C-alpha cells in the first residue's frame, strides 16, 4: 500500500465502528473518511508523482489496500535469493 498509515487508521476506526454495535457509526465513519483521509491521500499522490521512480512504485503498490500479487512476487524473490548457489561439500 502507498498509504500504510491511513490504511492502519481506517482499520482501527472501522473496528471501533463495528464493535460499537450501532449502525449509525458506519455512515459517520465513511463521511469522515471521505472528508479527511481521502483528500490527504490524493494530495500526497500528487506531491510524489513528480519523482522519476513514481511510476514503477505506483504500479507495484496499491493506493489504499495492499497489492497482494506484488507482495507475493517480492516475497518469493527475496526468499529464494538467500539460497546459496552451491552447497558446501562435506569431506
C-alpha positions as CSV (number, residue, x, y, z in Angstrom):
1,X,0.0,0.0,0.0
2,X,1.2,3.5,-0.7
3,X,-0.6,4.8,2.3
4,X,0.1,2.4,5.2
5,X,-0.6,4.9,8.0
6,X,-4.1,5.8,6.6
7,X,-4.8,2.1,6.0
8,X,-4.0,1.3,9.6
9,X,-6.0,4.2,11.0
10,X,-9.0,3.3,8.8
11,X,-8.8,-0.4,10.0
12,X,-8.7,0.8,13.7
13,X,-11.6,3.2,13.3
14,X,-13.7,0.8,11.3
15,X,-13.1,-1.8,14.0
16,X,-14.4,0.6,16.6
17,X,-17.4,1.4,14.5
18,X,-18.3,-2.2,14.1
19,X,-17.7,-3.1,17.7
20,X,-20.0,-0.3,18.8
21,X,-22.9,-2.3,17.6
22,X,-24.7,0.9,16.4
23,X,-25.4,1.0,12.6
24,X,-25.1,4.9,12.6
25,X,-21.4,4.6,13.2
26,X,-20.6,3.3,9.8
27,X,-22.1,6.1,7.7
28,X,-20.5,8.6,10.1
29,X,-17.2,6.8,9.7
30,X,-17.5,6.8,5.9
31,X,-18.3,10.5,5.8
32,X,-15.3,11.4,8.0
33,X,-13.1,9.2,6.0
34,X,-14.1,10.8,2.7
35,X,-13.7,14.3,4.0
36,X,-10.4,14.0,5.9
37,X,-8.4,10.9,4.8
38,X,-9.1,10.8,1.1
39,X,-8.1,14.4,0.2
40,X,-4.9,14.0,2.2
41,X,-4.0,10.7,0.4
42,X,-4.7,12.3,-3.0
43,X,-2.6,15.3,-2.1
44,X,0.3,13.0,-1.2
45,X,-0.1,11.2,-4.5
46,X,0.2,14.5,-6.5
47,X,3.2,15.5,-4.5
48,X,5.0,12.2,-5.0
49,X,4.2,12.0,-8.7
50,X,7.0,14.4,-9.6
51,X,9.7,11.9,-8.9
52,X,11.1,9.6,-11.6
53,X,10.6,6.4,-9.6
54,X,6.9,7.1,-9.0
55,X,5.5,5.2,-12.0
56,X,7.3,2.0,-11.0
57,X,6.4,2.2,-7.4
58,X,2.8,3.1,-8.1
59,X,2.4,0.1,-10.4
60,X,3.6,-2.2,-7.6
61,X,1.7,-0.8,-4.6
62,X,-2.0,-0.4,-4.2
63,X,-3.4,3.1,-3.5
64,X,-5.1,2.0,-0.3
65,X,-5.2,-1.8,0.0
66,X,-2.0,-3.8,-0.2
67,X,-1.4,-5.2,-3.7
68,X,-1.0,-8.9,-3.0
69,X,0.4,-10.1,-6.3
70,X,3.3,-7.7,-5.9
71,X,3.8,-8.7,-2.3
72,X,3.9,-12.4,-3.2
73,X,6.3,-11.8,-6.0
74,X,8.7,-9.8,-3.8
75,X,8.4,-12.4,-1.0
76,X,9.4,-15.2,-3.4
77,X,12.2,-13.2,-5.0
78,X,13.7,-12.3,-1.6
79,X,13.2,-15.7,-0.1
80,X,14.8,-17.7,-2.8
81,X,17.7,-15.2,-3.4
82,X,19.1,-16.3,0.0
83,X,19.6,-19.9,-1.1
84,X,23.3,-20.3,-1.9
85,X,24.2,-21.3,-5.5
86,X,26.5,-24.0,-4.4
87,X,26.2,-26.0,-1.2
88,X,29.4,-26.7,0.6
89,X,30.8,-30.1,0.1
90,X,31.3,-32.4,3.1
91,X,34.6,-34.2,3.1
